[in-house]
Amino acid sequence: MSRQVIHKAGGVSARGVLNMMAFSGLITATCFFELIDNAIDWRIPSKKLTIKFIIENGMIMLIDNSSGMMLDTFIKMFLLYNEDTSQDGRGGKCGYGSKGALYKLSKRFTIITKHSQDEYYTQITNWKDIETLDGAFDIRLSYKEEVDLFKKYNKESGTLIKMPYTDEIKEFINSQFCEFPFTKLSIADYMGSVYGFHNDIEILYEQEKIRFYNPFKDNTYLYDSNESIILNLIISNDPQKKDMVYWNIGGEYYYVKCGNKCKVNGPKTEKPSTDYAYKMELQLSCIKPVDSYFDVNNPKIPDNTGLTVQDEYRKTYFGDNIHNDTNSKLLIVRNNTLIGKTTVGKEAQQGGKGSARDKFEKTKINMLLRFTSKSDQKDELDKHFHVQQNKHQYNLPKELCHIHKACAYLREQFSQQIWKKMDDACSAHNNKMAIKIQKAYKKYLIRRPVPDQFTDKVPDSDKVPDQVTDKVPDSDKVPDQVTDKVPDSDKVPDQVTDKVPDSDKVPDQVTDKVPHQVTDKVPDQVTDKVPDQVTDKVPDQVTDKVPDQVTDKVPDQVTDKVPDSDKVPDSDKVPDSDKVPDSDKVPDSDKVPDSDKEQQLYNLMSYEQKKIYDSMTSHQKSLVMFRR
């Protein structure tokens, strides 16, 4: 026997719902994001979406050039928790965002909207006058001054929202349009990063454009390190089966199951499951760092273990300060809009804790997980990811360990690949530099060959060595027998002919009483007192190795014994005049190096030359100094 129903309880307190809007958890930034989401949801395909912030007469206006709203759509906008069943991947989900945002931002606001196939409509709200949401929002045709205000900034379709320009809103605007926004904001609270993954969109404050932040687009990457991996998420409705995520790399499968023992399995040759899988995209990148951290042209393994941003692109947003949003963070992008971030693995620590390799992975690798969901309230991906009504303050729940583990594993593999390329580049560069130095050294040896004096090769007998031509005394100080005035073979010098009596008698000039020009008292140029350049004290290169014409085989006219007439040197043994050094090429005798000049030349040598010189024998040193 069934019992009688006394009363059917249940319902919604209209006043309670209104009061709860004050506890939505929304902040100024996320309130504006909810309003911008609506503009993006109703944008005109193939048309650039422009969103403007205009300050006028103490009021701020948010104006877009989207499709605007027809009357029936405008009515639904004020229906709390309305379910959008458009199935087109819009950002709205719970029918709450715009109402909660407007309630949080201002106690009064005005909305003017225009659709290309409908009229201008206006809705004015003062929250103080509203006690319940039922029938609380009056929609009217726009007055002329409202239409004129709309057309002043937008002559096409779109929506205009106007409210008082409060101090909180002013602070928000200033933090968004500044030089380094991430010094004041989290990466999930900056419009430029939240909407940086959309195409053909611009956001302006007066005439200043927001700078979109997207570390996965139009950047210069270290070794082209911008990789995209498709993750397949299997959501099981069977309690006996676990949710899992798998991916394919090089024809091999890897997978992670949700649970206490959450670990990566694989590689496998077959797919882990044939169940329906939701597609997600994991993007990984490493922007080319500054040269002080790693210079690709002069590579060295980084020893910098700091946590500051080390690339020029992110520096324009973060500045030079340490920012936690670059440390082990995974960005969550839903329907091309950044809704939040989460920490993957352990964060890198400041100071000396952890290696440069570990900190490189956690602070230099950018990660992004992207998925697309439907705008209805039953979307499985949104339910699995625990996307709440306040989606712009989202943080990936820790119970989704399989997604965390998969992203951490793939980041580590990606980082190791880049680090190996850096290591290989360093090795190749070092080898290249070693070869370059070796070639330069060989080139130096070719340019600085060992002089002939260092070898055992004696100069050709028919050529007077340079050492002699460069250093022989002036011709006016050398006896005629050595200069260009050497007598022809068929003519006996005057000293031997005109002044010599009979051939069997030796003239006085040739005997022991021979004049001093020929005897032992001959001038210093010929005798033992001749300068070092000519005598036995002459450097070795002028003695033992001097051609026969200058040494022992010098014509007898120069020796102590005057040759008989029949022993006068033949012409073929006398050096030709063209082989005897010209007098005008002979340096002065005072240019012969002495000990002071030797020291001067030594001082002019390079370090390598001095090392070689110091290892020489005295004979070799004299040859070097003589040649110089």
VMD Tcl script that draws the C-alpha trace (Angstrom):
set ca {
  {0.00 0.00 0.00}
  {1.51 3.32 -1.10}
  {1.59 6.29 1.18}
  {-0.15 9.52 0.32}
  {2.01 12.45 -0.95}
  {1.48 15.37 1.37}
  {3.47 17.95 -0.58}
  {5.89 18.11 -3.52}
  {8.87 20.04 -2.21}
  {11.70 21.59 -4.18}
  {12.33 24.68 -6.25}
  {14.70 27.58 -6.57}
  {14.74 30.61 -4.37}
  {14.78 33.51 -6.77}
  {16.26 35.82 -4.17}
  {18.77 33.19 -3.11}
  {19.97 32.74 -6.68}
  {20.49 36.48 -6.98}
  {22.40 36.61 -3.73}
  {24.62 33.69 -4.73}
  {25.84 35.58 -7.77}
  {27.96 37.64 -5.40}
  {29.83 34.42 -4.48}
  {30.66 33.35 -8.01}
  {34.41 33.61 -7.47}
  {34.75 35.87 -10.48}
  {37.32 38.67 -10.48}
  {37.42 41.75 -12.68}
  {39.59 40.07 -15.33}
  {37.48 36.93 -15.65}
  {34.30 39.05 -15.76}
  {35.52 40.84 -18.86}
  {36.67 37.52 -20.32}
  {33.12 36.18 -20.03}
  {31.82 39.17 -21.98}
  {34.54 38.82 -24.63}
  {33.69 35.11 -24.93}
  {30.17 36.09 -25.99}
  {31.56 38.34 -28.73}
  {33.76 35.49 -29.97}
  {30.85 33.03 -29.87}
  {28.78 35.34 -32.10}
  {31.54 36.54 -34.41}
  {30.91 36.65 -38.15}
  {32.84 33.88 -39.95}
  {35.63 35.04 -42.27}
  {35.48 38.54 -40.75}
  {38.09 40.00 -38.42}
  {36.64 40.45 -34.94}
  {37.42 43.80 -33.31}
  {36.74 44.46 -29.62}
  {37.22 47.99 -28.28}
  {37.43 49.49 -24.81}
  {36.27 53.14 -24.95}
  {36.36 55.56 -22.01}
  {33.92 58.47 -22.28}
  {32.28 60.74 -19.69}
  {33.26 58.54 -16.76}
  {31.87 55.45 -18.45}
  {33.63 52.48 -20.05}
  {32.16 50.84 -23.15}
  {32.96 47.39 -24.49}
  {32.12 47.35 -28.22}
  {32.43 44.48 -30.72}
  {31.60 44.00 -34.42}
  {30.19 40.48 -34.07}
  {26.87 39.44 -35.58}
  {24.92 41.04 -32.71}
  {21.78 39.48 -31.28}
  {18.34 39.08 -32.67}
  {15.50 39.57 -30.21}
  {15.03 35.88 -29.28}
  {18.78 35.49 -28.67}
  {18.84 38.68 -26.61}
  {16.06 37.29 -24.40}
  {17.97 34.03 -23.79}
  {21.01 36.00 -22.69}
  {19.22 36.85 -19.43}
  {17.98 33.33 -18.79}
  {20.11 31.91 -15.97}
  {21.61 28.46 -16.57}
  {20.22 28.32 -20.06}
  {21.53 25.31 -21.99}
  {23.05 26.20 -25.35}
  {22.45 23.30 -27.75}
  {23.94 24.91 -30.86}
  {26.58 22.14 -31.09}
  {29.05 24.49 -32.78}
  {31.89 24.55 -30.26}
  {31.07 27.88 -28.63}
  {32.64 28.89 -25.36}
  {29.42 29.15 -23.35}
  {28.38 26.20 -21.25}
  {26.19 26.92 -18.22}
  {24.29 30.04 -19.21}
  {25.79 31.84 -16.27}
  {28.92 33.72 -17.36}
  {27.53 37.01 -18.69}
  {24.96 37.41 -15.86}
  {27.54 36.73 -13.15}
  {30.08 39.01 -14.85}
  {27.69 41.96 -15.18}
  {26.58 41.55 -11.58}
  {30.19 41.55 -10.36}
  {31.40 44.47 -12.51}
  {28.70 47.05 -11.87}
  {25.40 47.66 -10.15}
  {24.02 49.24 -13.33}
  {24.76 48.71 -17.00}
  {23.34 49.30 -20.50}
  {23.42 46.90 -23.45}
  {22.72 47.94 -27.07}
  {22.77 45.26 -29.78}
  {22.16 45.20 -33.53}
  {21.79 42.24 -35.87}
  {21.95 42.77 -39.62}
  {18.44 41.28 -39.95}
  {16.85 42.92 -36.93}
  {16.40 46.23 -35.10}
  {18.49 48.06 -32.50}
  {17.57 46.81 -29.03}
  {18.50 48.26 -25.64}
  {18.44 46.76 -22.15}
  {19.17 48.86 -19.03}
  {19.67 47.17 -15.64}
  {20.06 48.49 -12.09}
  {20.71 45.56 -9.79}
  {19.39 47.47 -6.80}
  {15.91 47.38 -8.32}
  {15.93 43.60 -8.90}
  {14.73 41.18 -6.23}
  {14.20 38.10 -8.43}
  {15.41 37.20 -11.91}
  {11.98 36.38 -13.26}
  {11.03 39.09 -15.76}
  {13.56 41.48 -14.28}
  {15.26 42.60 -17.50}
  {13.30 44.95 -19.75}
  {14.24 44.99 -23.45}
  {13.19 47.99 -25.57}
  {13.77 49.38 -29.01}
  {16.72 51.75 -28.90}
  {16.28 55.52 -28.74}
  {17.86 57.69 -31.41}
  {20.64 58.88 -29.08}
  {21.42 55.23 -28.25}
  {21.58 54.35 -31.95}
  {23.80 57.37 -32.58}
  {26.13 56.30 -29.77}
  {26.33 52.81 -31.27}
  {27.00 54.10 -34.79}
  {29.68 56.46 -33.50}
  {31.92 53.47 -32.91}
  {30.34 50.74 -35.03}
  {28.33 51.28 -38.17}
  {27.67 47.59 -38.68}
  {26.24 44.81 -36.52}
  {27.53 44.09 -33.03}
  {26.99 44.74 -29.33}
  {27.82 47.64 -26.98}
  {27.98 47.28 -23.17}
  {28.33 50.43 -21.05}
  {28.99 50.76 -17.30}
  {30.67 53.16 -14.84}
  {34.47 53.38 -15.07}
  {35.30 52.36 -11.51}
  {38.72 52.22 -9.86}
  {38.72 48.41 -10.09}
  {38.04 48.52 -13.83}
  {40.63 51.25 -14.32}
  {43.25 49.11 -12.57}
  {42.31 46.18 -14.79}
  {42.70 48.21 -17.99}
  {46.06 49.63 -16.92}
  {47.40 46.17 -16.05}
  {46.36 44.77 -19.44}
  {47.81 47.54 -21.59}
  {51.30 47.93 -20.11}
  {54.85 47.13 -21.13}
  {55.33 43.96 -19.08}
  {51.85 42.60 -18.26}
  {53.10 39.42 -16.56}
  {54.85 41.42 -13.87}
  {51.37 42.28 -12.59}
  {49.18 39.46 -13.91}
  {49.11 35.71 -14.09}
  {49.32 34.28 -17.59}
  {45.66 33.17 -17.24}
  {44.54 36.71 -16.31}
  {46.00 38.51 -19.33}
  {43.74 39.07 -22.34}
  {46.67 38.75 -24.71}
  {47.36 35.17 -23.58}
  {43.74 34.13 -23.00}
  {42.81 34.99 -26.60}
  {46.23 34.62 -28.21}
  {45.25 31.32 -29.86}
  {42.41 32.76 -31.92}
  {42.87 33.95 -35.48}
  {41.75 37.31 -36.90}
  {40.95 39.03 -33.64}
  {42.12 42.33 -32.16}
  {41.43 43.99 -28.80}
  {42.01 47.72 -28.40}
  {42.02 50.29 -25.63}
  {41.48 53.62 -27.35}
  {44.03 53.15 -30.19}
  {46.41 50.78 -28.37}
  {46.23 47.12 -29.32}
  {46.60 44.28 -26.89}
  {49.75 42.22 -27.53}
  {48.80 38.58 -28.02}
  {50.98 35.99 -26.32}
  {51.38 32.65 -28.08}
  {54.68 30.78 -27.60}
  {53.59 28.24 -30.23}
  {53.09 30.56 -33.17}
  {55.37 32.67 -35.39}
  {58.45 32.29 -33.18}
  {62.04 31.25 -33.75}
  {62.56 27.90 -32.04}
  {65.77 26.27 -30.90}
  {66.53 23.61 -33.52}
  {62.96 24.00 -34.89}
  {61.65 22.56 -31.63}
  {57.91 23.05 -32.08}
  {56.19 19.69 -31.82}
  {52.56 18.63 -31.74}
  {51.40 15.24 -30.42}
  {47.85 13.91 -30.59}
  {46.66 12.39 -27.32}
  {43.72 10.00 -27.50}
  {41.57 10.04 -24.39}
  {39.40 7.00 -23.72}
  {36.62 7.70 -21.23}
  {35.18 4.45 -19.98}
  {31.60 4.14 -18.74}
  {32.35 0.70 -17.37}
  {33.34 0.81 -13.67}
  {35.54 -2.23 -14.27}
  {37.63 -0.35 -16.82}
  {39.85 2.61 -16.24}
  {40.06 5.79 -18.20}
  {43.26 6.01 -20.18}
  {45.17 8.14 -22.65}
  {47.41 6.83 -25.43}
  {49.49 8.24 -28.26}
  {51.45 7.06 -31.27}
  {55.08 7.95 -32.03}
  {56.86 6.40 -34.99}
  {54.26 3.68 -35.38}
  {54.53 2.61 -31.74}
  {51.89 3.12 -29.05}
  {52.30 4.34 -25.50}
  {49.54 4.61 -22.91}
  {48.79 5.61 -19.32}
  {45.89 4.30 -17.27}
  {44.25 6.31 -14.53}
  {44.86 4.89 -11.07}
  {47.20 4.74 -8.12}
  {49.99 3.17 -10.18}
  {49.87 5.77 -12.90}
  {52.81 5.01 -15.20}
  {53.70 5.05 -18.87}
  {53.46 1.72 -20.69}
  {54.96 0.93 -24.06}
  {56.03 0.90 -26.72}
  {53.42 -1.45 -28.13}
  {52.74 -2.40 -31.74}
  {48.94 -2.44 -31.36}
  {46.42 0.11 -30.18}
  {45.56 -0.26 -26.49}
  {41.83 -0.20 -27.16}
  {39.25 0.06 -29.93}
  {36.85 2.21 -27.85}
  {35.96 5.69 -28.99}
  {38.70 8.16 -28.15}
  {38.46 11.92 -27.75}
  {41.22 13.82 -29.48}
  {43.44 16.23 -27.61}
  {46.55 18.01 -28.83}
  {49.70 18.46 -26.76}
  {52.03 21.16 -28.06}
  {55.64 21.51 -26.96}
  {58.12 24.20 -27.92}
  {61.46 25.72 -26.92}
  {61.94 29.27 -28.09}
  {65.49 30.13 -29.15}
  {67.23 31.43 -26.01}
  {69.45 34.47 -25.71}
  {73.11 33.97 -26.65}
  {74.24 34.45 -23.06}
  {72.34 31.25 -22.18}
  {73.05 29.20 -25.33}
  {74.60 30.57 -28.52}
  {73.97 28.28 -31.50}
  {76.98 29.82 -33.30}
  {79.32 29.29 -30.35}
  {77.57 26.53 -28.40}
  {78.41 25.68 -24.82}
  {76.34 23.54 -22.46}
  {74.37 25.99 -20.27}
  {75.47 26.24 -16.67}
  {72.79 28.79 -15.80}
  {70.47 27.26 -13.21}
  {68.37 30.36 -12.67}
  {64.62 30.50 -13.23}
  {64.44 33.77 -15.16}
  {63.13 33.93 -18.71}
  {66.00 33.34 -21.17}
  {64.50 34.20 -24.57}
  {63.76 37.52 -26.22}
  {60.11 36.71 -27.03}
  {58.94 36.00 -23.48}
  {61.10 38.78 -22.06}
  {58.83 41.31 -23.78}
  {56.00 40.05 -21.56}
  {57.69 38.83 -18.38}
  {60.64 41.21 -18.21}
  {63.78 39.97 -16.45}
  {62.06 38.86 -13.25}
  {61.43 35.30 -12.14}
  {57.84 34.30 -12.88}
  {56.19 31.13 -11.67}
  {54.05 30.83 -14.82}
  {57.12 29.59 -16.74}
  {57.99 26.86 -14.23}
  {56.56 23.40 -15.07}
  {53.26 24.89 -16.25}
  {50.82 23.30 -18.67}
  {48.39 25.71 -20.35}
  {44.82 24.42 -20.85}
  {43.14 25.72 -24.02}
  {39.46 24.98 -24.57}
  {37.89 25.96 -27.89}
  {40.95 28.12 -28.68}
  {40.59 30.11 -25.45}
  {43.02 29.75 -22.57}
  {40.95 28.83 -19.52}
  {43.71 28.07 -17.02}
  {47.00 26.35 -16.22}
  {48.25 23.52 -14.07}
  {51.59 22.35 -12.67}
  {53.03 19.20 -14.23}
  {55.53 17.35 -12.06}
  {57.66 19.20 -9.53}
  {58.65 22.81 -10.06}
  {62.30 23.74 -10.41}
  {63.82 25.31 -7.30}
  {65.84 28.50 -7.09}
  {69.50 28.46 -6.18}
  {71.85 25.53 -6.62}
  {69.23 22.81 -6.23}
  {68.80 20.79 -9.39}
  {70.96 20.55 -12.48}
  {70.95 22.92 -15.43}
  {69.53 20.06 -17.50}
  {66.59 19.60 -15.12}
  {65.84 23.33 -14.94}
  {66.08 23.61 -18.70}
  {63.24 21.10 -19.02}
  {61.02 22.76 -16.43}
  {61.54 26.42 -17.30}
  {62.45 26.53 -21.00}
  {59.94 24.05 -22.43}
  {56.48 25.49 -23.17}
  {53.50 23.14 -22.87}
  {49.93 23.49 -24.02}
  {47.04 21.00 -23.98}
  {44.28 21.89 -26.42}
  {40.83 20.32 -26.77}
  {37.47 21.21 -28.31}
  {34.15 20.67 -26.56}
  {30.55 21.36 -27.38}
  {28.73 24.23 -25.72}
  {26.01 22.06 -24.19}
  {26.02 20.98 -20.57}
  {26.44 17.27 -21.31}
  {29.77 17.38 -23.14}
  {31.88 14.41 -22.03}
  {35.21 16.20 -22.35}
  {34.06 19.07 -20.15}
  {32.75 16.58 -17.62}
  {35.98 14.58 -17.68}
  {38.12 17.72 -17.33}
  {35.82 19.05 -14.58}
  {35.22 22.34 -16.37}
  {33.10 24.44 -14.01}
  {30.77 27.35 -14.65}
  {33.70 29.66 -13.85}
  {35.87 28.18 -16.59}
  {38.38 31.06 -16.67}
  {39.77 30.09 -13.27}
  {40.28 26.49 -14.25}
  {43.01 24.22 -12.88}
  {43.37 20.66 -14.16}
  {42.36 18.40 -11.24}
  {45.06 16.19 -9.76}
  {42.82 13.14 -10.00}
  {43.37 13.24 -13.77}
  {46.76 11.66 -13.13}
  {46.84 9.88 -16.51}
  {46.79 13.22 -18.33}
  {49.39 14.73 -15.98}
  {51.66 11.70 -16.39}
  {51.39 11.62 -20.17}
  {52.24 15.32 -20.48}
  {55.17 15.06 -18.04}
  {56.61 12.05 -19.88}
  {56.35 13.67 -23.31}
  {57.89 16.90 -22.00}
  {60.86 14.94 -20.65}
  {61.37 13.12 -23.95}
  {61.10 16.35 -25.89}
  {63.57 18.10 -23.59}
  {66.09 15.26 -23.85}
  {66.00 15.47 -27.65}
  {66.79 19.19 -27.60}
  {69.47 18.80 -24.95}
  {71.15 16.09 -27.04}
  {71.15 18.40 -30.04}
  {72.74 21.08 -27.89}
  {75.34 18.60 -26.65}
  {76.06 17.36 -30.19}
  {76.37 20.93 -31.40}
  {78.92 21.66 -28.66}
  {80.97 18.59 -29.60}
  {80.84 19.42 -33.30}
  {81.79 23.01 -32.60}
  {84.74 21.97 -30.43}
  {85.96 19.56 -33.11}
  {85.56 22.25 -35.74}
  {87.52 24.72 -33.65}
  {90.26 22.15 -33.06}
  {90.57 21.53 -36.80}
  {90.53 25.25 -37.43}
  {93.35 25.81 -34.93}
  {95.32 22.95 -36.45}
  {94.91 24.39 -39.93}
  {95.86 27.83 -38.69}
  {98.99 26.36 -37.10}
  {99.91 24.58 -40.31}
  {99.27 27.76 -42.24}
  {101.53 29.56 -39.79}
  {104.28 27.04 -40.42}
  {103.88 27.50 -44.19}
  {104.10 31.24 -43.82}
  {107.05 30.89 -41.44}
  {109.19 28.11 -43.04}
  {112.45 27.02 -41.45}
  {115.15 29.08 -43.20}
  {117.76 27.37 -45.34}
  {120.28 28.05 -42.62}
  {118.43 25.49 -40.43}
  {118.86 22.76 -43.04}
  {121.89 20.83 -44.24}
  {121.46 22.09 -47.77}
  {124.26 24.36 -48.95}
  {123.31 27.08 -51.44}
  {124.10 26.38 -55.08}
  {127.71 27.10 -55.85}
  {126.90 29.33 -58.78}
  {124.65 31.56 -56.72}
  {125.88 33.83 -54.03}
  {123.56 33.40 -51.04}
  {121.42 36.25 -49.95}
  {123.28 36.39 -46.69}
  {126.37 37.45 -48.53}
  {124.81 39.93 -50.91}
  {122.89 41.62 -48.17}
  {125.76 41.92 -45.78}
  {128.94 42.38 -47.88}
  {130.69 45.68 -47.12}
  {130.47 48.63 -49.44}
  {132.23 48.12 -52.77}
  {134.46 51.12 -52.20}
  {135.97 49.35 -49.22}
  {136.51 46.01 -50.88}
  {139.62 45.30 -53.01}
  {139.10 45.36 -56.71}
  {139.53 41.63 -56.85}
  {136.17 41.13 -55.07}
  {134.11 43.85 -56.73}
  {132.71 44.32 -60.18}
  {136.20 45.29 -61.32}
  {137.42 41.72 -61.34}
  {139.76 41.45 -64.32}
  {138.68 39.57 -67.35}
  {140.28 36.23 -67.74}
  {142.42 37.36 -70.67}
  {143.67 40.43 -68.87}
  {145.95 40.36 -65.95}
  {145.25 43.00 -63.36}
  {147.50 45.99 -63.28}
  {148.92 44.84 -60.03}
  {150.23 41.74 -61.76}
  {151.15 42.99 -65.24}
  {152.30 46.57 -65.54}
  {154.19 46.61 -62.31}
  {155.57 43.07 -62.42}
  {159.01 42.45 -64.01}
  {159.85 39.24 -65.71}
  {157.46 36.43 -65.12}
  {160.07 34.44 -63.20}
  {160.62 37.26 -60.81}
  {158.17 38.09 -58.27}
  {157.67 41.79 -57.89}
  {158.12 43.46 -54.60}
  {154.42 43.97 -54.37}
  {153.98 40.23 -54.17}
  {156.86 39.27 -51.91}
  {157.22 39.59 -48.24}
  {157.75 43.24 -48.80}
  {154.75 43.53 -50.89}
  {152.81 46.67 -50.23}
  {150.24 46.46 -47.52}
  {147.44 46.18 -50.03}
  {148.42 42.57 -50.75}
  {150.45 41.35 -47.76}
  {149.50 40.40 -44.33}
  {149.28 44.06 -43.62}
  {146.62 44.42 -46.16}
  {143.79 46.68 -45.06}
  {141.29 45.31 -42.63}
  {138.90 44.45 -45.43}
  {141.15 41.59 -46.60}
  {143.41 40.54 -43.72}
  {142.82 38.80 -40.48}
  {141.72 42.10 -39.12}
  {138.98 42.25 -41.63}
  {135.60 42.81 -40.03}
  {133.81 39.80 -38.73}
  {131.70 39.66 -41.83}
  {134.64 38.50 -43.98}
  {137.18 36.84 -41.66}
  {137.19 33.59 -39.81}
  {134.98 35.22 -37.24}
  {132.35 35.78 -39.83}
  {129.14 33.90 -39.04}
  {129.12 30.31 -40.15}
  {126.89 31.03 -43.06}
  {129.66 33.16 -44.60}
  {132.40 30.56 -44.02}
  {131.90 26.88 -44.36}
  {128.76 27.18 -46.41}
  {129.78 30.12 -48.60}
  {130.20 29.21 -52.28}
  {133.64 28.34 -53.51}
  {134.00 31.68 -55.24}
  {134.21 33.44 -51.91}
  {136.11 30.91 -49.77}
  {139.04 28.60 -50.42}
  {138.62 28.78 -54.16}
  {138.89 32.54 -54.36}
  {141.28 33.46 -57.22}
  {144.90 33.34 -56.26}
  {145.14 37.07 -56.72}
  {143.65 37.45 -53.28}
  {145.79 34.88 -51.48}
  {149.25 35.32 -50.01}
  {150.79 33.52 -52.91}
  {150.62 35.23 -56.23}
  {149.83 32.66 -58.89}
  {152.15 32.03 -61.77}
  {151.02 33.57 -64.96}
  {150.05 30.21 -66.32}
  {147.93 29.63 -63.19}
  {145.78 32.69 -63.52}
  {142.20 31.54 -63.00}
  {140.36 30.70 -66.11}
  {137.44 32.74 -67.09}
  {135.04 29.90 -66.49}
  {136.13 29.78 -62.86}
  {135.84 33.45 -62.24}
  {132.38 34.52 -61.19}
  {130.56 36.41 -63.85}
  {130.06 40.04 -63.16}
  {126.33 39.60 -63.21}
  {126.60 37.07 -60.40}
  {128.68 39.27 -58.21}
  {126.62 41.49 -55.97}
  {126.19 44.99 -57.24}
  {127.81 47.58 -55.16}
  {124.68 49.59 -54.95}
  {122.86 46.61 -53.39}
  {125.49 45.99 -50.77}
  {124.48 47.39 -47.41}
  {126.76 49.52 -45.35}
  {129.05 47.67 -43.07}
  {127.60 49.48 -40.09}
  {124.30 47.62 -40.70}
  {125.78 44.29 -39.75}
  {123.92 43.12 -36.62}
  {125.73 43.35 -33.35}
  {124.67 42.15 -29.92}
  {122.39 45.16 -29.35}
  {120.65 44.63 -32.67}
  {120.34 40.94 -31.88}
  {118.49 41.83 -28.71}
  {116.24 44.24 -30.63}
  {115.34 41.58 -33.17}
  {114.68 39.10 -30.37}
  {112.28 41.55 -28.78}
  {110.37 41.79 -32.06}
  {109.78 38.04 -32.20}
  {106.39 36.48 -31.33}
  {106.02 34.17 -28.37}
  {106.14 31.08 -30.60}
  {109.18 32.42 -32.47}
  {111.01 33.05 -29.19}
  {110.30 29.51 -28.04}
  {111.82 28.15 -31.26}
  {114.76 30.57 -31.09}
  {115.58 29.70 -27.48}
  {115.80 26.02 -28.39}
  {118.37 26.66 -31.17}
  {122.08 26.13 -31.03}
  {124.36 29.16 -31.15}
  {125.15 28.33 -34.77}
  {121.46 28.31 -35.70}
  {120.87 31.53 -33.77}
  {123.62 33.27 -35.70}
  {122.04 32.12 -38.95}
  {118.64 33.47 -37.91}
  {120.05 36.81 -36.82}
  {122.14 37.09 -39.95}
  {119.14 36.40 -42.17}
  {117.02 38.96 -40.34}
}
mol new
graphics top color blue
foreach p $ca { graphics top sphere $p radius 0.5 }
foreach p [lrange $ca 0 end-1] q [lrange $ca 1 end] { graphics top cylinder $p $q radius 0.2 }
display resetview
